[in-house]
């Protein structure tokens, strides 16, 4: 066997193995039909790939080697064409907690046209109100039992005072769900979460999330809903950090979330566990607002995201990071807040968090 032939077989083997690592789970997760059919087709594709690799190195298989490779190539081309035909949709039978994406617009009060132009512009800016529809405010009785509520709310943009980063650890210290919550002068908080938009009968799968299993959703919610379901109902470890950010950038980030939701309502996109998720989407929004944010492994291992934000000098300077981290767990306060169902959940979970009583700018 010549060196060229050896190299060609090695490269062909790697190509078949690499293609199979995509093809087999893609068929299993997304091929229409019952699980038995999907399993059978995926297994046959895996066997064909294995046979091709064996034939590449087995001298006695020289007569059928390239016919097998041709068959595998035809399967791969057909699968790629089928894969391209799978497009995201906005009209599925969604699970109730992601049934609606937040809708919003900035409105301004009526202006006195007799006033000077500069005065009218200043009044418009100071009077801008973010009007939102479909703000989630579910009452969770357990992780599976809830009373659904979708509300309309108004938030004066001039009263924005803070932005907080929350990480909800559901798979050990390395992996967490990322939430961002905006605080207002009247004590209200509005939390945003980028989530999978699963269908009513679906369950989350980390691997499935890499194979067009779910669409993306941007949910705006009351903190007592979207934080409490994680800390109190699901038992996830939730950490909260006050972020330092210029006031205008806080405003722009809030509006970026609303714009992202508006875009997804008309142009749905697929969630991807690695490239389009609750952390990378926030990173993409931030890169549009500021320059110089580096790519980092902690954008994937999102449980370490607070360390990344601290390295950008963007966390509260009320204490060193080690102290911020040690004080960030809000589960005890969130659970204790259940004893005061009519109390201020947002205020209670921030008790003892360094910098949480200070504005972000």
N, C-alpha and C positions, 0 to 999 in steps of 0.2 A: 504494500500500500504506500503510495507516494505521499510526500508531505502535503502536497496540494489536496489530494483526496482526503487525507486525514483531517485537514483543516475544514474542508467542505462538509464532511460528515459531522464534525463537532459543531460547526455553526448551525447546520440543519437541525441537529438534535436540540440545541439550545433554543432555536426558534420554535420548534414543536412544543417543547416543555413550557416556554414562556406563553405561547398562544393558548395552551391548554389550561394554564393557571387562570386565564381570563375566561376562556370559553366554557369550561365545565360549570363554574358557579353562575355564570351569566345564564346558561340554559336552565340550571336548577332554580334560580330565583325568578326569572322573568318569562320563561316559556309558558304560554297559556295552557291551561288544562290541570287535571288533578295531580296531586303530589306523586302518585305512582308513575304517571307518564313522564313527568319532569325528571324523576329520579332515573328512570330507564334510559331516557335520551341522554342525560348528562353522563351516565355510566358508560353508555356506548361510545360517546365522544372521548371519554377518558381512555377507554380500552383502545380505540383507534389510534389515539396519540401515542400510547405506550407501544403498540405494535409497530408503529412507524419508527420509533426510536430503536426498538430491537432490530428491525429489518435493516436499518442503516449500518449496524455493526455486525450483523450475522451474515457470514459469507454465503451460506446456503440460500439466503433470501434475495439474492441479487436479481432473480428473474421477476420478482413482484415488488421489489423495493420502491421503484418510482411510480408504479401504479398505486401503491398504498399512499405514497406522498401526494400524488395527484388527487386521490379521493379526499385526503385530509384537507388539502388546499381548497377544493371545491366546497367542503363543509364549512371551512373558515370564511370563505368569501360570502357564502349564503348567510352565514350567521352575522357577519358584519352588516350586510344589507338589512337583515331583520332588525338588528340592534339599532341602526340609524332610523328605522321606522317607529321606534318607541319614543314618543314625545310626551312631555309633561302636560297635565290637564288641570283645569280649575273646577271641574264639575263632577268630582267623584262623591261617593257616599262617605263623607268625612267623619272621623270620630268627633263626638260633640265638643271636646275641649279645643279642637282646632278647626271647628266648623266655619269660623269667620276670621278673616285677616282685618287688622285695624285699618280704618279709613279716616283720613284727616285732611284738614285744610286750615290755613292761617287766615283769620278774618280780622278786619279792622272796624272800629266803630265809625259811625257817620262823622264826616269832618265838616267843619264850618268853612265853606268855600270863600267866605269874606275875609278869612285870616290870611296873613302873609304865607307864601309857599313854604318858607322854612319852618314856620310854626305848624303848618298842616303836616309836613313830613315828620316833624318831631312827635306830634300827637299820634300819628299813625303808628310809628315805631313803638312808642310807649304803650299804646293801647292794643297791640297785636295779641290776639287770643288764638290758641291752638284748639280748634274744635275737632273732637274725635268721636267717631262712631265705632261700635263693636269693641269696646273695652271690656275685657273679661273680668268678672268678679264672682266666680263660682264659690259656693259654700261647700267645702269638702268635709264629708262625714267619715270617709275612709279613703284609701287609695283608689277605690273603684266606685264609691257611692258619693254622689254630689248633687247639689241643686244648681243647675245652670243659670247664669245671669249674664247678659250682654248689655252694656250700658252706653249712653252718650255722656261725654264729659267735656268740660271746657277748662283750659289751663292758660292763664295769662303768662305770656312768654317773658314779660319784664320781671315776673316773680320767680324765675328760675334761680335757685341758690346753690344747687349741688348736683353731683353725679357720683354714683357709687358702683363699684364692681362687686359682683357676687359670683362665687364659684360653688357649685353644688356637686359634691363628689359622690358618684354613683358606681364607680369601678376602681376603688383603691385611691391612693394619693395622686396617681399620675393623670387620671382621666376625670374631668369634671364638666358639667354643663355651665355655660357662661350666661349670666344675666347682667343687664345694665339698668340702673334705676335712677330716675331724675327726681330731685326734690324741689319743692316750691315753698315760698315764704309762708303760706298758710298751713304748713305741716303735712301737706299731702305728698305722696310719692307715686310715681308712675313707672312701672317696671316693664322692660322689653325683653323678649326672649325669642331667639331664632330657633325654630324647632322643626322636626320632621312633621309633615302634614300627613299623618297616617290615616288610612281608611278605617271605617268602623270595626272591621274584623281583624285588623293588622296588629302585630306586636313589633316592637323595635328589634332590629338585628343589626349589630355593628357591621358585619360582613355584607348583609343585604343593602345597607346604606351606601355601599360602593358600587351597586349594580342597579341603579335606577329604580330602587324599591319604593322611594318616597319622594314627594314634592317638598319644597321649602315653605315654611310659614313664618311670618313675623307676627307675634302676639303681643299686644299691649294689655297689661293687667294690673289690677290692684295687688299690692304686695301681700295682703292677707290671703289672697288666692294663690298666686304663682310661686311665692316663697314657702308659704305654710304647707302646701301640698308636698313639697320636697322634704322639708325639715321634720314635719310632724306626722305626715301620712306615709311617706315612702321610707323614712329613716335615713335619708341622705345627709351627709355632713356638709352644712352650708356655712360659708365664710363670707364676711362682708368687709370691704375696704373703702374708705373715702378717697376719691380721686381728686387730684389737683389739676385744674384745667381752666383756661381763660373763659370768662362768661360767654363770650360770643361763640367760642368753639363748643361749649355745652349746648347752646342753642342750635348750632349747625348739626351736631351729632343727633340731637333729638329729632330734628326735621329730616335728617338722613334716614333714620329708622322709618319714619312715616312715608317718605318717598320710596324706600325699598318695598314696603308693604303695598303701596299703590302700584308699583311696577309688577310685583308678583301677582296681583289680582288680574292684571291684563296680559302679562307675559310670564306664566308660571315657569319655574325652573326646578330641576331635580336637586335634592339634597345629596351631598356626597360626604361620607364619613371623614375622608382625608382632606378634601379640597374646598368644599362648600358647606360649612357647618356653623355652629353657634359662635365659634371663635374667629374663624377665617373671614366670615362676613363682616364682623365688627372691625377686624383689621383692615379689610378693604375699604370700609367707610372712613376709617381714621386716616388712611393714606391719601384719601381725597381731600382731607381737611388740613393735613400737616405733612411736611416733608421730613425725610430722614428716619422713618420707622424701619428698623432692620427686620429682615426675615429671621426666624429663630425656631428651634425645635420645640420651644414651649408654646408655640401657636398650635402645634399638634398635640403635645402632651399638656392639655389645657389645665390640668391640675396645678401646674407650675406657672400659670399665667400671671398671678400676682407678682412673682419674682421678676418676670419680664417687665411688667408695668413699673415696678420699683426701679429697675435698671434704667428706665427712661425718665427717672425723676418725676413720675406722674402720680405717685401715691402721697397721701397726707404726710406732711413733715412734722406732725404732732408727736411722733415717736420714731425711733429706729425701726427698720423693717422687721427685725426679729420680734420686737414688742408688738408691732402691728399684727404680725402673723399669729403670735401667741394669744392675742385678744380677739381674733377675728371670728371665732366659732360662735354662731348665734343660736344653735339648737336649744340650749337650755332656756334662753330667754323666749324663744318662739314657743316652746312647749309650755312654759309658765304663762304665756299670754293667753292660752286657752282657758285659763281660770278667769280671765277678764274678756269675755267675747265681745263686749262693747267698748273695750279699751282701744288705745292707739297702738295697734300692732307695730307700725313702723317706728314709733318712738321707743317702744319697749325693746325691740331687737337691736337697737343702736346703743342702748345703755352700756357703757363701758368700752365702746369701740373708740380708740384714740382718733381724734379729729372729726368724729361724726357729728359733733355739735357746732362745727365751723363750716362756713361756706367753702366751696371748692375753688374759689378764685381769690 
